[in-house]
Amino acid sequence: MIKDIVKILTLFFLFGFQLAAAHDKPLQEKEISRLIGKAGSHLMNLECSQSLKVAQEALTEAHKIKNNLLIAKSYNLIGLNFEEFSDYQKAIEFYSKGLEYANKTSNDTIKDYLYNNLGNVYAYRRVNFRKGIESYKKALFYSQKINYAYEIMYTNLNIACAYFAIEDYKNGLPFLKAAEIYVNKSDELEARISLNSLFGSYYTSAGEFEKAKAHFKVALQLCNEDKPELLETNAVEVYDDVSRFYSKIGDYKNAYLYLEKYNVLKDKLYNDNRSNSTKLAGSDVELKDYQLQINKIELERDKYEKSLKQSKAIVVLFIIIFIVIGLYAYALYKNNKRRVQYNRELKKANEELLLAKEAAEEASRLKSQFISTISHELRTPLYGVVGITNILIDEHKELAKSNYIKSLKFSAKYLLSLVNDILQVYKIEENKITLEDSVFNLSDELNSIIDSLQFMAVKNNNELVLDIDENIPEYLIGDKVRLSQVFMNLASNSLKFTTAGEVKIKAKLIRNEGTLSFIRFEVVDNGIGIKKEDQERIFEKFVQIERREDDYQGTGLGLSIVKKLLHLFGSDIEICSEVNKGTKMSFIIGFDTDEIKRIDVLKNVEVDFSEEHTYKILVVEDNKINQIVTKKFLDVRHFESTIVDDGYKALELLETETFDVILMDINMPIINGFETSKLIREKGITTPIIALTAFNVQEIENQIKESEINDIIIKPFQPNQLYKLIVNLSNKNEMIQKIAEKRLN
């Protein structure tokens, strides 16, 4: 290390710079500078007790006049004293305090020296080489800023030396080469010795022993040119490095020779240090007292500054209060002036918002009306298409295998599914769907779905497989209709994108929580798969990925409906897919299995009708095709049916005839089904009324209640749905009448 040179340089700065500046400074600053110079002189003579006493006095006076530069110099000198006492932590503390004040000044020289002194404590005293390097680099920044060649040279040597001490030769070399430029221009003997010794160490580490030997030779020659005490520290380090060098190359004779020189000189330096330590020992008793006094100065300064800040803060606070009051008064004046204008604008904005709200509500109403009308107008003819197709198959069994009939039936169902998809999305978005409880057997429901999808499976030469966990309870309580919609969409989607493969529907019981059974469902295929970037998009409305011209892709609503329906179940869908390997869609739903609840739900389940009983049905329907279809459905079960075209004719007929059930169309031209039903009830007729309509239940729910219609069935429907509803309502009405008769009797 070049520590001694830096210390002397620091003291030179304390003397020379301060004395040079003293001519232009006020007397008080001159006196403080004189005290700092005196403290430095005592330190040079190792009179640390006197040095600390004078430095403490200088610090006190510097704080009084708030001269940050003089405070920084005082702390620097105090730090040097504590470093001499080997109290390195205190030295670091005071150097750091010096930097705190030095950074408040524009004087880069004092910053350079303070960072150098910090570097010396960390590196030369072997406290922390990394922190030493960091401090040296900051010192180098300031020495370069003030273009102080002497400092630049020694700081670069110190950084290289610190890096080499931790064997980081790669990072140390650039600084050594930077120092070389300045050393070659200088006649500083110590710098030249250090430069060559460091190069010798570097080349030794690199295995370039000839170059190392050459540099060590120069360093040794320079050590022998002069023998001042200042250079002995460098010489002892050179002897140590040379001894290590010869040992490394196997020249043990020279290694021993220089080791001996190293030991002799080291003993001499050790004795000198002991002498200095003895001299310092007398001051050690007073050290703690000075330290306490310096700390007292700090406390008094902090107390004074805190008091001053509080006084200033009070004054500033009052000023701020007066300013705020003034601004507040001005703001009140301006606000009062603007308030009238704002009120006018707000009133106008409210009127515009009201108009916009009404327009939005009207748009929403028109949208609802449009969706309702479209779904009704499409479902009504579809009822005829599907119904007549079934009639043709029933009457002409030979057509059951006809591809034309199959295509007609498939196309009708496909068109119906599109209408249902569009309506389904609308209803979910409008929060018009609620889950309904029913008791069902999961295996039966999934097998039914597989049967209905066999046509699609055969088309692409696929196999539909069902895998159900035997531990799943026999009966579950939940919305089986919505669950079926989920599986129909997922399975049909897999079948579309799989050819000559397998689509598997899996159900596994994963846990029970009270009466809830949580089941994990999976629909797995080995089809074309879905790209990673498309896996979120497929659940958006109207999105279709990998559409082919030879398949039925639908509206792109299926998976969107699945995601929304699963949210109603309190679940979410997970997708795992790889292109050309297949796709797995999975979700978890908890179903109730409570036995008491199951019995309550089953009380409302439809019962099978007896074919021995003949039911008399009044059909109120204006559409001729629908009349034919409905009558055919009733004839199949040998129900007697009477058909009228409008509500008034129905009212006339009911004056003279009695029926078991009335099937009422809602959308009729002369008088609609709701008004007809109201007039029937006003006449005291209690015959069950079933609304046959293409409207959605939620849209007409209130009107159904007001009209006292008993139940509703949506066109197109499965005949069995109608049969069961007729039997239930007829039997229930018959039972009510019997009870009423008994009470009268």
Secondary structure, DSSP 8 states (H G I E B T S, - for coil): --HHHHHHHHHHIIIIIHHHHHTTS-HHHHHHHHHHHHHHHHHHTT-HHHHHHHHHHHHHHHHHTT-HHHHHHHHHHHHHHHHHTT-HHHHHHHHHHHHHHHTTSS-HHHHHHHHHHHHIIIIITTS-HHHHHHHHHHHHHHHHHTT-HHHHHHHHHHHHHHHHHTT-HHHHHHHHHHHHHHHHH---HHHHHHHHHHHHHHHHHHT-HHHHHHHHHHHHHHHHH---HHHHHHHHHHHHHHHHHHHHHT-HHHHHHHHHHHHHHHHHHHHHHHHHHHHHHTTHHHHHHHHHHHHHHHHHHHHHHHHHHHHHHHHHHHHHHHHHHHHHHHHHHHHHHHHHHHHHHHHHHHHHHHHHHHHHHHHHHHHHHHHHHHHHHHHHHHHHHHHHHHHHHHH-GGGGG-HHHHHHHHHHHHHHHHHHHHHHHHHHHTT------EEE-HHHHHHHHHHHTHHHHHHTT-EEEEEE-TTS-S-EEE-HHHHHHHHHHHHHHHHHT-SSSEEEEEEEEEEEETTEEEEEEEEEE-SS---GGGTTGGGSTT--SS--TTS--TTS-HHHHHHHHHHHTT---EEEEETTTEEEEEEEEEEE--HHHHHHHHTTS-----TTS--EEEEE---HHHHHHHHHHHHHTT-EEEEESSHHHHHHHHHH---SEEEEES--SSS-HHHHHHHHHHTT----EEEEESS-HHHHHHHHHHTT--EEEESS--HHHHHHHHHHHHHHHHHHHHHHHHHH-
